[in-house]
Amino acid sequence: VERGIPLEVAMPAAQAKDFRLKLILEFDSIDSALSKIALDEAEATKPEDKANILRAVGNSVGVGELNMQVLRELRACLVRAGGNALAAEPDHWGLTIGFGRLLQAQGRLDEAEPLFRRALEGPEKTLGPNHPSTLTCVSN
């Protein structure tokens, strides 16, 4: 992380396919799950390995700081994955809104705003401005 090398998450093809589907259908839940990651709660094969790792982390940046760095990198991975999924499914309103929320939470408002506008335009054109789904998009 300190050397500027981006974190990449590798997974088998079947899991990658499931992840892509979850990106489209449940984007917000993935981001929510990421925020619950706590390195001090991670498991190790041997208890002494976990203790040694936590001690080493505590003597360097600290567990809290490392948690923040890992979360930042995982969210960067999620941004890349979300952008790729959105490129493949540009008319999926839920994905568009979820991706926009993630960018908004990262303070990337200039990138989030067009996504929110695009997510609103779809239901307005398809369903009309007074349809309940359109109104839900407006309120979100």
Secondary structure, 3 states (H helix, E strand, C coil): CCCCCCCCCCCCHHHHHHHHHHHHHCHHHHHHHHCCCCHHHCCCCCHHHHHHHHHHHHHCCCHHHHHHHHHHHHHHHHHHHHHHHHHHCCCCHHHHHHHHHHHHHCCCHHHHHHHHHHHHHHHHHHHCCCCHHHHHHHHC
